[in-house]
Amino acid sequence: MTDDDITQKIDYATQLIQNAKNLVAFTGAGISTDSGIPDFRSNDSGLWKQVTVDPLEVASLYGFRRNPQAFYDWVKPLAHTIIHAKPNSAHIALAELEKQGILKSVITQNIDMLHTRAGNSTIYELHGHMRQTTCIRCYVVFDGVPILEQFLRDGLVPRCEHCGGVLKPNVILFGEQLPVRELRDSQDATKKCDAMLVIGSSLEVAPANQLPVIAKRNNAKLIIINLEETHLDHLADVVIHARAAQVLPQILAQLQDV
């Protein structure tokens, strides 16, 4: 895709957003790569591409219960990156769009909390987050960041101060159901929107990847911004194969000039 192609597509995407009354954003790992957080599938930085263990084993609920140390050892580099990451220009642009009343909500597959740090307030985190941890024995909930910071210092599996049970970050592992309230609210927001901005998602993970399909069925305009092709590109009104941190600030600037 040439620079001229990208510019034309950005112009069209801006027009669609300007005409929307109920814009919803759907974000995946690609929006956070410019914050230093790896995505999952790209050949050069994808998290699944670089591990030497089977993520379906260590990042499953069964694997966590059987060997929590393996999970924490695997997630340690990612946890360190997430704790120290800062929102990039794409996150900031979405927060500004919400501030201006253009963007109604963000549905995200990410666990990195960067939308919150950027300033968005209506966020549906389909795959959980790291701001809390829960004891898998007594279910007491703790502030997650200090616990992860302690783990990064000592490498020990975090345990509940009340019962000694293992603490699990409030992220959705393989084998777990998505949080019911978050999924329901995401579906409701999707059905009400008249435009959906899909950013940095490969759209490979179900059931989250059905949300753009639902939006399109309800006659919403669909804008996809992703470096790689997705299997839903053919449904989109406009597809921009470029970095979100490059595209979203340009869209925001054009909307502010109107």
Backbone as CSV, one residue per row, in Angstrom:
resi,resn,N_x,N_y,N_z,CA_x,CA_y,CA_z,C_x,C_y,C_z
1,MET,0.851,-1.188,0.000,0.000,0.000,0.000,0.890,1.243,0.000
2,THR,0.731,2.121,-1.007,1.550,3.312,-1.117,1.076,4.390,-0.145
3,ASP,1.921,5.413,0.023,1.543,6.527,0.897,0.291,7.223,0.381
4,ASP,0.170,7.337,-0.948,-1.017,7.970,-1.523,-2.262,7.146,-1.237
5,ASP,-2.131,5.813,-1.344,-3.265,4.936,-1.025,-3.695,5.123,0.421
6,ILE,-2.724,5.142,1.326,-3.024,5.294,2.748,-3.710,6.632,3.004
7,THR,-3.204,7.685,2.369,-3.796,9.014,2.555,-5.245,9.037,2.101
8,GLN,-5.519,8.440,0.943,-6.890,8.410,0.438,-7.795,7.614,1.365
9,LYS,-7.297,6.511,1.866,-8.101,5.679,2.760,-8.332,6.379,4.098
10,ILE,-7.325,7.081,4.586,-7.501,7.848,5.821,-8.569,8.921,5.625
11,ASP,-8.549,9.579,4.478,-9.573,10.594,4.179,-10.969,9.982,4.224
12,TYR,-11.112,8.798,3.622,-12.425,8.154,3.574,-12.846,7.684,4.971
13,ALA,-11.897,7.107,5.721,-12.205,6.671,7.075,-12.633,7.853,7.938
14,THR,-11.969,8.985,7.775,-12.331,10.192,8.524,-13.752,10.622,8.193
15,GLN,-14.096,10.542,6.920,-15.455,10.903,6.502,-16.496,9.992,7.145
16,LEU,-16.220,8.696,7.172,-17.152,7.746,7.793,-17.315,8.031,9.281
17,ILE,-16.213,8.322,9.948,-16.262,8.611,11.386,-17.007,9.924,11.645
18,GLN,-16.764,10.901,10.800,-17.430,12.196,10.955,-18.944,12.058,10.833
19,ASN,-19.385,11.153,9.985,-20.827,10.964,9.762,-21.476,10.041,10.789
20,ALA,-20.652,9.384,11.595,-21.190,8.414,12.561,-21.785,9.115,13.772
21,LYS,-22.848,8.537,14.290,-23.464,9.019,15.523,-23.068,8.166,16.724
22,ASN,-22.642,6.927,16.441,-22.307,5.998,17.527,-21.111,5.157,17.089
23,LEU,-19.918,5.697,17.317,-18.674,5.036,16.924,-18.136,4.195,18.069
24,VAL,-17.775,2.949,17.757,-17.171,2.029,18.721,-15.832,1.560,18.163
25,ALA,-14.823,1.471,19.020,-13.521,0.942,18.615,-13.356,-0.477,19.152
26,PHE,-12.754,-1.323,18.331,-12.438,-2.707,18.718,-10.935,-2.875,18.509
27,THR,-10.193,-3.109,19.592,-8.732,-3.111,19.477,-8.120,-4.457,19.838
28,GLY,-7.001,-4.731,19.175,-6.220,-5.927,19.452,-4.775,-5.561,19.730
29,ALA,-3.920,-6.556,19.779,-2.539,-6.363,20.213,-1.769,-5.391,19.336
30,GLY,-2.161,-5.264,18.064,-1.429,-4.397,17.151,-1.449,-2.932,17.525
31,ILE,-2.431,-2.503,18.311,-2.450,-1.092,18.713,-1.368,-0.798,19.737
32,SER,-0.862,-1.812,20.406,0.090,-1.609,21.503,1.535,-1.913,21.135
33,THR,1.788,-2.332,19.905,3.171,-2.663,19.539,4.075,-1.435,19.581
34,ASP,3.531,-0.247,19.301,4.337,0.963,19.382,4.575,1.403,20.818
35,SER,3.971,0.710,21.767,4.278,0.913,23.185,5.274,-0.122,23.684
36,GLY,5.778,-0.943,22.754,6.780,-1.947,23.113,6.222,-3.281,23.540
37,ILE,4.897,-3.456,23.422,4.273,-4.720,23.818,4.122,-5.586,22.574
38,PRO,4.688,-6.787,22.553,4.622,-7.614,21.342,3.211,-8.092,21.075
39,ASP,2.916,-8.248,19.777,1.648,-8.877,19.437,1.827,-10.389,19.532
40,PHE,0.884,-11.137,19.008,0.911,-12.585,19.218,1.325,-13.390,17.995
41,ARG,1.139,-12.815,16.800,1.287,-13.663,15.622,2.263,-13.174,14.563
42,SER,2.719,-11.933,14.623,3.619,-11.462,13.578,4.954,-12.193,13.675
43,ASN,5.611,-12.370,12.518,6.825,-13.178,12.476,7.990,-12.536,13.219
44,ASP,8.040,-11.186,13.220,9.212,-10.541,13.812,9.068,-10.286,15.305
45,SER,7.829,-10.124,15.789,7.682,-9.774,17.203,6.622,-10.582,17.932
46,GLY,5.949,-11.471,17.231,4.818,-12.159,17.834,5.187,-12.999,19.041
47,LEU,4.382,-12.873,20.090,4.656,-13.578,21.347,4.650,-15.079,21.137
48,TRP,3.686,-15.593,20.348,3.611,-17.038,20.127,4.790,-17.540,19.303
49,LYS,5.393,-16.642,18.487,6.473,-17.065,17.609,7.792,-17.244,18.352
50,GLN,7.937,-16.589,19.501,9.238,-16.538,20.145,9.372,-17.453,21.361
51,VAL,8.275,-18.019,21.813,8.365,-18.830,23.025,8.939,-20.198,22.725
52,THR,9.571,-20.784,23.736,10.133,-22.125,23.600,9.269,-23.150,24.309
53,VAL,8.144,-22.689,24.884,7.188,-23.587,25.518,5.875,-23.494,24.774
54,ASP,5.008,-24.453,25.023,3.705,-24.454,24.381,2.784,-23.503,25.142
55,PRO,2.389,-22.363,24.519,1.544,-21.410,25.243,0.183,-21.984,25.591
56,LEU,-0.286,-22.939,24.789,-1.564,-23.570,25.101,-1.474,-24.401,26.377
57,GLU,-0.247,-24.753,26.763,-0.040,-25.502,28.005,0.142,-24.553,29.185
58,VAL,1.092,-23.629,29.083,1.390,-22.780,30.237,0.336,-21.695,30.427
59,ALA,-0.351,-21.287,29.338,-1.323,-20.196,29.438,-2.757,-20.698,29.430
60,SER,-2.946,-21.944,29.832,-4.298,-22.477,29.987,-4.647,-22.519,31.468
61,LEU,-5.932,-22.564,31.767,-6.351,-22.642,33.163,-5.861,-23.939,33.789
62,TYR,-5.932,-25.024,33.030,-5.440,-26.312,33.531,-3.944,-26.223,33.834
63,GLY,-3.182,-25.635,32.880,-1.746,-25.518,33.077,-1.395,-24.636,34.259
64,PHE,-2.161,-23.563,34.448,-1.903,-22.673,35.574,-2.108,-23.387,36.897
65,ARG,-3.214,-24.125,37.015,-3.497,-24.829,38.266,-2.460,-25.926,38.525
66,ARG,-2.002,-26.562,37.471,-1.058,-27.667,37.621,0.346,-27.164,37.923
67,ASN,0.747,-26.065,37.275,2.118,-25.580,37.445,2.146,-24.056,37.319
68,PRO,1.702,-23.352,38.369,1.668,-21.880,38.292,3.044,-21.259,38.080
69,GLN,4.098,-21.921,38.553,5.443,-21.364,38.354,5.769,-21.267,36.870
70,ALA,5.382,-22.288,36.087,5.649,-22.257,34.649,4.926,-21.084,33.997
71,PHE,3.672,-20.835,34.415,2.931,-19.704,33.870,3.640,-18.408,34.201
72,TYR,4.006,-18.217,35.456,4.625,-16.956,35.853,5.987,-16.764,35.195
73,ASP,6.742,-17.835,35.030,8.026,-17.719,34.336,7.808,-17.301,32.882
74,TRP,6.771,-17.856,32.262,6.470,-17.520,30.864,5.997,-16.079,30.720
75,VAL,5.162,-15.622,31.636,4.548,-14.301,31.520,5.462,-13.188,32.053
76,LYS,6.554,-13.555,32.708,7.408,-12.556,33.368,7.870,-11.438,32.432
77,PRO,8.440,-11.736,31.254,8.868,-10.626,30.376,7.709,-9.745,29.941
78,LEU,6.560,-10.363,29.644,5.397,-9.594,29.225,4.884,-8.720,30.370
79,ALA,4.841,-9.281,31.579,4.369,-8.518,32.742,5.267,-7.312,32.979
80,HIS,6.564,-7.505,32.860,7.516,-6.399,33.047,7.247,-5.306,32.010
81,THR,7.035,-5.719,30.768,6.789,-4.754,29.701,5.487,-3.995,29.938
82,ILE,4.425,-4.718,30.297,3.122,-4.089,30.502,3.163,-3.084,31.653
83,ILE,3.801,-3.458,32.757,3.841,-2.572,33.920,4.524,-1.251,33.582
84,HIS,5.532,-1.306,32.715,6.299,-0.101,32.407,5.875,0.573,31.101
85,ALA,4.910,0.006,30.396,4.510,0.559,29.098,3.707,1.838,29.259
86,LYS,3.815,2.698,28.265,3.037,3.929,28.226,2.178,3.940,26.967
87,PRO,1.012,4.570,27.042,0.153,4.654,25.853,0.890,5.344,24.706
88,ASN,0.663,4.864,23.496,1.244,5.519,22.331,0.221,6.443,21.673
89,SER,0.583,7.011,20.547,-0.271,8.015,19.912,-1.619,7.459,19.473
90,ALA,-1.694,6.146,19.218,-2.981,5.547,18.845,-3.926,5.505,20.041
91,HIS,-3.419,5.081,21.201,-4.240,5.089,22.416,-4.698,6.504,22.752
92,ILE,-3.784,7.438,22.647,-4.094,8.823,22.999,-5.144,9.393,22.052
93,ALA,-5.059,9.027,20.770,-6.048,9.499,19.804,-7.442,8.978,20.154
94,LEU,-7.541,7.712,20.560,-8.844,7.159,20.941,-9.386,7.854,22.178
95,ALA,-8.523,8.147,23.132,-8.971,8.856,24.331,-9.490,10.245,23.973
96,GLU,-8.824,10.907,23.038,-9.261,12.231,22.619,-10.587,12.156,21.863
97,LEU,-10.762,11.107,21.053,-12.031,10.931,20.345,-13.180,10.739,21.330
98,GLU,-12.918,10.015,22.423,-13.956,9.862,23.449,-14.217,11.193,24.158
99,LYS,-13.165,11.913,24.457,-13.295,13.206,25.130,-14.145,14.166,24.304
100,GLN,-14.007,14.090,22.991,-14.755,14.966,22.100,-16.182,14.475,21.840
101,GLY,-16.538,13.314,22.400,-17.877,12.781,22.227,-18.085,12.012,20.950
102,ILE,-16.995,11.763,20.216,-17.105,11.047,18.938,-17.122,9.539,19.160
103,LEU,-16.242,9.064,20.029,-16.124,7.634,20.321,-16.921,7.306,21.580
104,LYS,-17.807,6.319,21.478,-18.676,5.979,22.611,-18.057,4.942,23.537
105,SER,-17.286,4.000,22.990,-16.686,2.966,23.843,-15.554,2.271,23.113
106,VAL,-14.704,1.612,23.896,-13.615,0.792,23.371,-13.826,-0.636,23.824
107,ILE,-13.864,-1.553,22.877,-13.871,-2.992,23.163,-12.461,-3.486,22.863
108,THR,-11.810,-4.102,23.830,-10.429,-4.504,23.593,-10.186,-5.962,23.944
109,GLN,-9.296,-6.579,23.184,-8.802,-7.918,23.481,-7.539,-7.848,24.344
110,ASN,-7.039,-6.650,24.592,-5.754,-6.480,25.254,-5.885,-6.500,26.776
111,ILE,-4.824,-6.948,27.420,-4.783,-7.004,28.887,-3.837,-5.957,29.452
112,ASP,-3.344,-5.046,28.598,-2.242,-4.167,28.992,-2.663,-2.889,29.707
113,MET,-3.964,-2.615,29.791,-4.499,-1.467,30.547,-4.121,-0.120,29.943
114,LEU,-3.618,-0.098,28.710,-3.148,1.151,28.123,-4.288,2.078,27.721
115,HIS,-5.454,1.534,27.428,-6.589,2.415,27.141,-6.973,3.205,28.389
116,THR,-6.926,2.551,29.543,-7.215,3.244,30.796,-6.169,4.307,31.072
117,ARG,-4.909,3.970,30.886,-3.834,4.924,31.136,-3.902,6.104,30.178
118,ALA,-4.402,5.871,28.964,-4.513,6.961,27.986,-5.649,7.911,28.321
119,GLY,-6.659,7.409,29.039,-7.754,8.279,29.436,-9.128,7.860,28.979
120,ASN,-9.250,6.749,28.265,-10.588,6.259,27.927,-11.294,5.810,29.196
121,SER,-12.607,5.997,29.245,-13.361,5.638,30.446,-14.339,4.492,30.215
122,THR,-14.875,4.367,29.024,-15.809,3.277,28.731,-15.065,2.216,27.945
123,ILE,-14.600,1.201,28.667,-13.738,0.164,28.085,-14.269,-1.203,28.488
124,TYR,-14.398,-2.084,27.516,-14.806,-3.459,27.783,-13.611,-4.360,27.483
125,GLU,-13.009,-4.915,28.539,-11.796,-5.719,28.409,-12.178,-7.194,28.312
126,LEU,-12.330,-7.670,27.096,-12.857,-9.018,26.876,-11.951,-10.108,27.425
127,HIS,-10.656,-9.882,27.427,-9.718,-10.908,27.859,-9.100,-10.597,29.218
128,GLY,-9.750,-9.706,29.970,-9.289,-9.405,31.308,-8.197,-8.345,31.325
129,HIS,-7.478,-8.272,32.455,-6.472,-7.239,32.665,-5.560,-7.679,33.802
130,MET,-4.502,-6.908,33.998,-3.528,-7.231,35.040,-3.617,-6.302,36.249
131,ARG,-4.657,-5.463,36.324,-4.727,-4.533,37.453,-5.196,-5.219,38.734
132,GLN,-5.725,-6.450,38.605,-6.147,-7.200,39.781,-5.678,-8.645,39.666
133,THR,-5.524,-9.287,40.824,-5.279,-10.724,40.884,-6.285,-11.328,41.860
134,THR,-6.586,-12.601,41.666,-7.585,-13.274,42.499,-7.012,-14.585,43.024
135,CYS,-7.243,-14.864,44.299,-6.832,-16.138,44.889,-7.703,-17.249,44.324
136,ILE,-7.089,-18.290,43.803,-7.871,-19.370,43.205,-8.437,-20.314,44.267
137,ARG,-8.120,-20.070,45.532,-8.678,-20.895,46.608,-9.815,-20.176,47.337
138,CYS,-9.581,-18.945,47.784,-10.614,-18.244,48.571,-11.251,-17.084,47.821
139,TYR,-10.735,-16.791,46.625,-11.329,-15.800,45.704,-11.247,-14.363,46.190
140,VAL,-10.374,-14.064,47.133,-10.129,-12.675,47.517,-9.390,-11.985,46.374
141,VAL,-9.780,-10.740,46.087,-9.195,-9.981,44.982,-8.188,-8.970,45.547
142,PHE,-7.026,-8.873,44.891,-5.964,-7.963,45.314,-5.594,-7.017,44.177
143,ASP,-5.010,-5.901,44.526,-4.424,-4.990,43.549,-3.298,-5.735,42.840
144,GLY,-3.389,-5.846,41.519,-2.485,-6.724,40.796,-1.092,-6.183,40.559
145,VAL,-0.956,-4.875,40.345,0.344,-4.333,39.964,1.395,-4.509,41.056
146,PRO,1.125,-4.190,42.329,2.150,-4.424,43.352,2.545,-5.901,43.463
147,ILE,1.586,-6.786,43.258,1.884,-8.220,43.352,2.788,-8.654,42.206
148,LEU,2.508,-8.150,41.010,3.369,-8.473,39.871,4.756,-7.863,40.042
149,GLU,4.802,-6.656,40.579,6.104,-6.022,40.815,6.932,-6.837,41.812
150,GLN,6.275,-7.371,42.843,6.982,-8.208,43.802,7.481,-9.483,43.131
151,PHE,6.645,-10.070,42.281,7.075,-11.271,41.557,8.278,-10.971,40.664
152,LEU,8.279,-9.822,40.006,9.398,-9.470,39.138,10.687,-9.324,39.945
153,ARG,10.557,-8.974,41.222,11.748,-8.836,42.071,12.245,-10.180,42.594
154,ASP,11.307,-11.056,43.024,11.767,-12.280,43.697,11.534,-13.567,42.901
155,GLY,10.708,-13.518,41.842,10.477,-14.701,41.017,9.619,-15.762,41.658
156,LEU,9.016,-15.458,42.822,8.203,-16.431,43.527,6.742,-16.311,43.124
157,VAL,6.057,-17.443,43.002,4.641,-17.438,42.691,3.883,-16.666,43.768
158,PRO,3.114,-15.657,43.420,2.376,-14.881,44.427,1.329,-15.748,45.124
159,ARG,1.212,-15.549,46.424,0.252,-16.327,47.203,-0.608,-15.416,48.067
160,CYS,-1.796,-15.889,48.354,-2.791,-15.150,49.129,-2.326,-14.980,50.568
161,GLU,-2.425,-13.753,51.064,-2.019,-13.490,52.445,-3.018,-14.037,53.455
162,HIS,-4.203,-14.436,52.998,-5.240,-14.953,53.894,-5.194,-16.478,54.016
163,CYS,-5.083,-17.160,52.852,-5.182,-18.625,52.894,-3.981,-19.336,52.286
164,GLY,-3.073,-18.591,51.684,-1.899,-19.213,51.084,-2.126,-19.752,49.687
165,GLY,-3.328,-19.552,49.138,-3.614,-20.011,47.783,-2.851,-19.208,46.745
166,VAL,-2.722,-19.792,45.566,-2.013,-19.121,44.469,-2.865,-17.970,43.943
167,LEU,-2.221,-16.846,43.644,-2.902,-15.694,43.062,-2.779,-15.738,41.547
168,LYS,-3.901,-15.543,40.894,-3.951,-15.568,39.426,-4.316,-14.181,38.905
169,PRO,-3.531,-13.635,37.981,-3.938,-12.358,37.376,-5.322,-12.486,36.742
170,ASN,-6.075,-11.411,36.752,-7.435,-11.438,36.212,-7.432,-11.326,34.691
171,VAL,-6.687,-12.226,34.072,-6.668,-12.343,32.621,-7.324,-13.666,32.246
172,ILE,-7.876,-13.705,31.057,-8.570,-14.907,30.595,-7.559,-15.852,29.953
173,LEU,-7.406,-17.026,30.542,-6.504,-18.041,30.004,-7.270,-18.974,29.078
174,PHE,-6.530,-19.741,28.293,-7.167,-20.763,27.461,-7.968,-21.703,28.363
175,GLY,-9.192,-21.996,27.957,-10.043,-22.872,28.744,-10.978,-22.125,29.665
176,GLU,-10.854,-20.800,29.730,-11.757,-19.992,30.549,-12.793,-19.298,29.667
177,GLN,-13.976,-19.093,30.228,-15.010,-18.330,29.549,-14.685,-16.836,29.634
178,LEU,-15.097,-16.091,28.623,-14.962,-14.645,28.699,-15.865,-14.117,29.810
179,PRO,-15.489,-13.004,30.419,-16.333,-12.429,31.480,-17.712,-12.071,30.921
180,VAL,-18.749,-12.572,31.574,-20.104,-12.468,31.037,-20.526,-11.023,30.850
181,ARG,-20.286,-10.189,31.856,-20.733,-8.797,31.771,-20.011,-8.055,30.659
182,GLU,-18.704,-8.271,30.560,-17.927,-7.584,29.523,-18.390,-8.013,28.131
183,LEU,-18.630,-9.299,27.957,-19.072,-9.794,26.660,-20.453,-9.253,26.313
184,ARG,-21.355,-9.279,27.284,-22.715,-8.782,27.038,-22.696,-7.297,26.691
185,ASP,-21.949,-6.520,27.462,-21.891,-5.082,27.204,-21.237,-4.791,25.852
186,SER,-20.236,-5.590,25.487,-19.590,-5.427,24.188,-20.570,-5.718,23.057
187,GLN,-21.326,-6.772,23.217,-22.318,-7.113,22.199,-23.387,-6.030,22.083
188,ASP,-23.833,-5.495,23.220,-24.825,-4.418,23.194,-24.271,-3.184,22.490
189,ALA,-23.032,-2.808,22.818,-22.412,-1.647,22.179,-22.261,-1.865,20.681
190,THR,-21.921,-3.097,20.305,-21.749,-3.419,18.892,-23.065,-3.298,18.133
191,LYS,-24.136,-3.796,18.718,-25.437,-3.749,18.051,-25.962,-2.324,17.889
192,LYS,-25.538,-1.428,18.789,-26.014,-0.044,18.745,-25.167,0.850,17.843
193,CYS,-23.947,0.437,17.540,-23.044,1.331,16.821,-23.433,1.436,15.342
194,ASP,-23.121,2.586,14.765,-23.310,2.747,13.326,-21.972,2.809,12.594
195,ALA,-20.879,2.713,13.365,-19.542,2.594,12.769,-18.642,1.902,13.776
196,MET,-17.826,0.978,13.284,-16.866,0.285,14.148,-15.480,0.448,13.550
197,LEU,-14.547,0.846,14.420,-13.159,1.034,14.055,-12.369,-0.148,14.621
198,VAL,-11.943,-1.064,13.764,-11.178,-2.240,14.188,-9.700,-1.907,14.047
199,ILE,-8.961,-2.012,15.154,-7.576,-1.531,15.170,-6.644,-2.602,15.712
200,GLY,-5.696,-3.029,14.893,-4.627,-3.889,15.378,-5.045,-5.267,15.813
201,SER,-6.081,-5.813,15.196,-6.518,-7.166,15.540,-6.432,-8.059,14.311
202,SER,-5.905,-9.254,14.512,-5.879,-10.247,13.440,-7.249,-10.859,13.207
203,LEU,-8.149,-10.648,14.161,-9.524,-11.171,14.096,-9.538,-12.691,13.984
204,GLU,-8.595,-13.321,14.690,-8.489,-14.775,14.667,-9.124,-15.429,15.891
205,VAL,-9.318,-14.655,16.967,-9.727,-15.253,18.239,-11.224,-15.109,18.444
206,ALA,-11.897,-16.252,18.588,-13.332,-16.277,18.867,-13.549,-16.264,20.377
207,PRO,-14.700,-15.759,20.840,-15.796,-15.184,20.059,-15.664,-13.695,19.782
208,ALA,-14.565,-13.078,20.246,-14.420,-11.633,20.064,-14.447,-11.243,18.593
209,ASN,-13.902,-12.113,17.725,-13.819,-11.758,16.314,-15.175,-11.730,15.612
210,GLN,-16.234,-12.116,16.308,-17.570,-12.040,15.726,-18.196,-10.657,15.880
211,LEU,-17.628,-9.822,16.728,-18.219,-8.506,16.956,-18.238,-7.636,15.695
212,PRO,-17.150,-7.570,14.916,-17.244,-6.805,13.666,-18.298,-7.366,12.703
213,VAL,-18.475,-8.676,12.714,-19.501,-9.288,11.865,-20.889,-8.834,12.314
214,ILE,-21.104,-8.823,13.631,-22.389,-8.367,14.169,-22.631,-6.905,13.797
215,ALA,-21.593,-6.088,13.910,-21.721,-4.673,13.553,-22.132,-4.521,12.096
216,LYS,-21.484,-5.279,11.237,-21.779,-5.173,9.800,-23.195,-5.644,9.504
217,ARG,-23.625,-6.712,10.179,-25.000,-7.198,9.982,-26.026,-6.143,10.357
218,ASN,-25.655,-5.277,11.302,-26.555,-4.212,11.732,-26.320,-2.914,10.957
219,ASN,-25.689,-3.061,9.786,-25.495,-1.959,8.837,-24.535,-0.885,9.316
220,ALA,-23.641,-1.236,10.238,-22.617,-0.287,10.658,-21.506,-0.226,9.609
221,LYS,-20.893,0.945,9.479,-19.706,1.072,8.646,-18.539,0.409,9.374
222,LEU,-17.690,-0.280,8.624,-16.591,-1.035,9.223,-15.267,-0.530,8.661
223,ILE,-14.400,-0.073,9.565,-13.076,0.436,9.206,-12.041,-0.463,9.876
224,ILE,-11.158,-1.058,9.103,-10.131,-1.947,9.653,-8.765,-1.321,9.439
225,ILE,-8.033,-1.147,10.541,-6.657,-0.652,10.508,-5.776,-1.742,11.098
226,ASN,-4.972,-2.368,10.258,-4.134,-3.479,10.716,-2.991,-3.659,9.727
227,LEU,-1.815,-3.991,10.221,-0.674,-4.152,9.325,-0.885,-5.280,8.314
228,GLU,-1.461,-6.380,8.774,-1.667,-7.540,7.916,-3.128,-7.659,7.493
229,GLU,-3.354,-8.433,6.448,-4.716,-8.713,6.021,-5.434,-9.531,7.090
230,THR,-6.751,-9.375,7.164,-7.575,-10.217,8.022,-8.620,-10.906,7.149
231,HIS,-9.221,-11.957,7.691,-10.216,-12.681,6.904,-11.536,-11.930,6.798
232,LEU,-11.623,-10.771,7.487,-12.833,-9.957,7.403,-12.622,-8.682,6.578
233,ASP,-11.462,-8.562,5.948,-11.203,-7.364,5.146,-12.284,-7.148,4.083
234,HIS,-12.797,-8.243,3.548,-13.783,-8.117,2.463,-15.103,-7.511,2.946
235,LEU,-15.329,-7.529,4.255,-16.557,-6.946,4.798,-16.428,-5.447,5.061
236,ALA,-15.201,-4.963,5.106,-14.961,-3.592,5.554,-15.283,-2.574,4.467
237,ASP,-15.696,-1.401,4.905,-15.902,-0.284,3.991,-14.576,0.345,3.592
238,VAL,-13.612,0.289,4.485,-12.262,0.748,4.176,-11.280,-0.060,5.004
239,VAL,-10.172,-0.459,4.374,-9.109,-1.213,5.036,-7.808,-0.443,4.859
240,ILE,-7.115,-0.194,5.967,-5.847,0.526,5.935,-4.771,-0.380,6.510
241,HIS,-3.858,-0.837,5.680,-2.767,-1.686,6.145,-1.588,-0.799,6.527
242,ALA,-1.621,-0.331,7.755,-0.577,0.556,8.275,-0.626,0.516,9.794
243,ARG,0.360,1.140,10.430,0.439,1.161,11.886,-0.647,2.059,12.460
244,ALA,-1.275,1.578,13.506,-2.320,2.371,14.158,-1.764,3.688,14.678
245,ALA,-0.531,3.665,15.195,0.083,4.882,15.735,0.364,5.901,14.642
246,GLN,0.373,5.462,13.413,0.532,6.368,12.275,-0.812,6.900,11.814
247,VAL,-1.815,6.023,11.768,-3.091,6.353,11.137,-4.009,7.160,12.054
248,LEU,-4.187,6.725,13.294,-5.183,7.343,14.167,-4.909,8.818,14.460
249,PRO,-3.656,9.228,14.702,-3.425,10.662,14.890,-3.797,11.487,13.657
250,GLN,-3.617,10.921,12.461,-3.995,11.639,11.249,-5.512,11.779,11.146
251,ILE,-6.224,10.717,11.490,-7.690,10.794,11.497,-8.150,11.844,12.501
252,LEU,-7.574,11.831,13.697,-7.936,12.797,14.728,-7.678,14.214,14.261
253,ALA,-6.520,14.438,13.638,-6.180,15.785,13.168,-7.169,16.270,12.121
254,GLN,-7.585,15.375,11.216,-8.544,15.775,10.191,-9.907,16.093,10.812
255,LEU,-10.298,15.324,11.791,-11.591,15.583,12.443,-11.565,16.920,13.183
256,GLN,-10.422,17.269,13.744,-10.321,18.535,14.469,-10.292,19.734,13.526
257,ASP,-9.896,19.487,12.269,-9.843,20.574,11.292,-11.202,20.864,10.665
258,VAL,-12.158,19.942,10.864,-13.459,20.105,10.232,-14.223,21.265,10.869
